[in-house]
Amino acid sequence: MSTNLHKKGKNKMKANKDIRAYALSKDVCIFEIAKALGIFKTSMSRKLSKELSESEKNRIIKAIDDIAESKAAATDNKSGAVCA
């Protein structure tokens, strides 16, 4: 018996919603996190497509905090980055 669970858009939850929401709340873009971790944006997106371990989540949250802190310290950047 076949199910439709694997069809596009059916019962698909986005993994790592907590990380995505946290980055959004701090105005930090995925490409900025990737750069801080020394990986490409595509690699970061792929990494976020599957649920991460707690240690990896903590590593990414620290990177988000560091980026947000450096943005807050920058006085010449009055407009926030646009995440695309």
Disulfide bonds with the S-S distance in Angstrom:
Cys29-Cys83 1.78
